[in-house]
Amino acid sequence: MPEEDIPPTQQEPPQVPLTGTLLVDTGHRNRVGEFRGVSGPYWSLRPVCGGTEWEAEPANVRPPEPMERLRAEIARCNARSAGRIL
């Protein structure tokens, strides 16, 4: 079925990203995390500086903008240099 024939409410679900991909969860105040896997209907994301994973609805997840990606990568490097993550 051509894309223009699909009603807006029946769009295909987002494609599952590769493990480690940075994503922004708009359902949790635009929190940036690494994709860890699928847990039922949710995606598991982990904070970039380490910590407890959380579950996000795939519809609320988007790729980070360049500034969000840069902030996350800098935070990870700072945490690693301070010995907070390996």
C-alpha positions as CSV (number, residue, x, y, z in Angstrom):
1,M,0.0,0.0,0.0
2,P,1.5,3.4,-0.9
3,E,2.4,5.7,1.9
4,E,-0.1,8.3,0.9
5,D,-2.9,5.7,1.3
6,I,-2.0,5.0,5.0
7,P,-4.2,7.0,7.4
8,P,-2.1,9.1,9.9
9,T,-3.3,7.1,12.8
10,Q,-2.0,3.8,11.3
11,Q,1.6,4.7,10.6
12,E,4.2,2.0,10.9
13,P,5.9,1.7,14.3
14,P,9.4,3.2,14.5
15,Q,12.3,0.9,13.5
16,V,14.2,-0.6,16.4
17,P,17.6,1.2,16.6
18,L,21.0,-0.5,17.2
19,T,22.1,-1.0,20.8
20,G,24.0,2.0,22.0
21,T,22.2,4.5,19.8
22,L,21.6,7.9,21.5
23,L,17.9,8.8,21.7
24,V,15.8,11.5,23.3
25,D,12.7,10.5,25.3
26,T,10.2,13.3,24.9
27,G,7.9,11.5,27.4
28,H,10.6,12.1,30.2
29,R,11.5,15.8,29.8
30,N,13.7,15.2,26.7
31,R,16.0,12.9,28.6
32,V,18.9,11.6,26.5
33,G,19.8,7.9,26.8
34,E,21.4,5.0,25.0
35,F,19.1,2.4,23.5
36,R,19.6,-0.9,25.3
37,G,16.8,-3.2,24.0
38,V,13.1,-3.9,23.7
39,S,11.1,-4.7,26.8
40,G,7.6,-5.7,25.7
41,P,6.0,-2.7,24.0
42,Y,8.7,-0.3,25.4
43,W,12.3,0.5,24.6
44,S,14.8,0.4,27.4
45,L,17.1,3.4,27.6
46,R,20.0,4.0,29.9
47,P,21.5,7.3,31.0
48,V,24.6,8.2,29.1
49,C,26.6,8.6,32.3
50,G,25.4,5.3,33.7
51,G,22.6,4.5,36.1
52,T,19.2,2.8,36.1
53,E,17.5,2.1,32.8
54,W,14.1,3.4,32.1
55,E,11.4,2.4,29.7
56,A,10.2,4.7,27.0
57,E,7.3,4.4,24.6
58,P,8.7,4.2,21.0
59,A,6.3,6.9,19.8
60,N,7.9,9.3,22.3
61,V,11.5,8.7,21.2
62,R,13.4,10.7,18.6
63,P,17.0,11.0,17.5
64,P,19.0,13.8,19.3
65,E,19.6,17.1,17.7
66,P,23.3,17.9,17.2
67,M,23.5,20.0,20.4
68,E,21.8,17.3,22.5
69,R,24.2,14.7,21.1
70,L,27.2,16.9,21.9
71,R,26.0,17.6,25.5
72,A,25.5,13.8,26.1
73,E,28.9,12.9,24.7
74,I,30.6,15.5,26.8
75,A,28.7,14.4,29.9
76,R,29.8,10.8,29.3
77,C,33.5,11.8,28.8
78,N,33.4,13.9,32.0
79,A,31.9,11.1,34.0
80,R,34.4,8.6,32.6
81,S,37.4,10.9,33.4
82,A,36.1,11.4,37.0
83,G,35.8,7.6,37.4
84,R,32.0,7.5,37.7
85,I,31.6,5.1,34.7
86,L,33.9,2.7,33.0
